[in-house]
Amino acid sequence: MSLAKGKVNPLNVFDQRRLSYIPVHFQTAVFYLDKTVLEKIDQWVYYNLNSRYCIKTRLGYRNKKHADMLEIGIEDPRELTMLILACPFLNNTTKETL
């Protein structure tokens, strides 16, 4: 259960929830966002979702120019859908599911 529902996640207690890499079996989505919203998205995921996740920045192309992108990988595909639909910090952005 997520913190939003009043339950403590055991992965949070042992600091095993946020990963530094995206494993192959994670579902990913790429967003063209500023790096300034990275911390807000991280807090939203930590508070509202349950499964393991990773948020990384990477360089990509947008309109024939270099652009910063956030790649978010979440273990549970249902939670990735919830993130895309419910996170207020992802509104008005270009979303590409890989």
C-alpha positions as CSV (number, residue, x, y, z in Angstrom):
1,M,0.0,0.0,0.0
2,S,1.1,3.5,-0.7
3,L,1.7,6.2,1.9
4,A,-1.3,8.0,0.5
5,K,-3.5,5.2,1.8
6,G,-1.8,5.1,5.2
7,K,0.3,2.0,4.9
8,V,4.1,1.8,5.0
9,N,5.8,0.0,2.1
10,P,8.5,-2.5,3.3
11,L,10.6,-1.5,0.3
12,N,10.7,2.1,1.6
13,V,11.8,0.9,5.0
14,F,14.8,-1.0,3.6
15,D,15.5,1.7,1.0
16,Q,15.1,-0.8,-1.9
17,R,12.4,1.0,-3.8
18,R,14.1,3.6,-5.9
19,L,16.7,2.1,-8.2
20,S,19.7,3.7,-9.9
21,Y,19.1,1.8,-13.2
22,I,16.1,0.6,-15.1
23,P,15.9,-3.2,-15.3
24,V,14.7,-4.9,-18.5
25,H,11.4,-6.1,-17.1
26,F,10.3,-2.5,-16.1
27,Q,7.7,-0.6,-18.1
28,T,9.1,2.7,-19.2
29,A,7.9,6.1,-20.5
30,V,9.9,9.0,-21.8
31,F,8.9,12.6,-21.1
32,Y,10.3,15.9,-22.5
33,L,10.5,17.8,-19.2
34,D,12.8,20.2,-17.4
35,K,15.0,18.7,-14.8
36,T,13.4,21.0,-12.3
37,V,10.3,18.8,-12.0
38,L,12.4,15.6,-11.3
39,E,12.2,16.0,-7.5
40,K,8.5,16.7,-7.6
41,I,7.8,13.6,-9.7
42,D,10.0,11.5,-7.5
43,Q,8.0,12.6,-4.4
44,W,4.7,12.0,-6.1
45,V,5.7,8.5,-7.1
46,Y,7.1,7.8,-3.6
47,Y,3.9,8.9,-2.0
48,N,1.3,7.5,-4.4
49,L,2.6,4.3,-5.9
50,N,3.9,1.0,-4.5
51,S,6.3,-0.8,-6.8
52,R,10.0,-0.3,-7.5
53,Y,10.9,2.6,-9.8
54,C,13.7,4.5,-11.4
55,I,13.8,8.1,-12.8
56,K,16.7,9.0,-15.1
57,T,17.6,11.9,-17.2
58,R,18.9,11.4,-20.7
59,L,19.7,13.4,-23.8
60,G,17.5,13.0,-26.9
61,Y,16.3,14.9,-29.9
62,R,13.2,17.0,-30.3
63,N,12.5,19.2,-33.3
64,K,16.0,18.5,-34.7
65,K,17.6,19.8,-31.5
66,H,19.1,18.3,-28.4
67,A,16.6,18.1,-25.6
68,D,16.6,16.8,-22.0
69,M,14.3,13.9,-21.4
70,L,13.1,12.1,-18.2
71,E,12.9,8.3,-18.5
72,I,10.7,6.7,-15.8
73,G,10.7,3.0,-15.3
74,I,8.1,1.3,-13.0
75,E,7.9,-2.4,-12.2
76,D,4.1,-2.6,-12.3
77,P,2.6,-1.5,-15.7
78,R,-0.7,-0.6,-13.9
79,E,1.2,1.9,-11.8
80,L,2.9,3.4,-14.9
81,T,-0.6,4.0,-16.3
82,M,-1.7,5.7,-13.0
83,L,1.4,7.9,-13.1
84,I,0.7,9.0,-16.7
85,L,-2.9,9.7,-16.0
86,A,-2.8,11.2,-12.5
87,C,0.5,12.9,-11.9
88,P,-0.1,16.7,-12.1
89,F,3.6,17.4,-13.0
90,L,3.3,15.5,-16.3
91,N,0.4,17.6,-17.8
92,N,1.0,19.4,-21.2
93,T,4.0,17.3,-22.1
94,T,4.9,15.0,-24.9
95,K,4.6,11.4,-23.8
96,E,6.2,8.5,-25.6
97,T,5.7,5.0,-24.2
98,L,8.5,2.6,-25.1
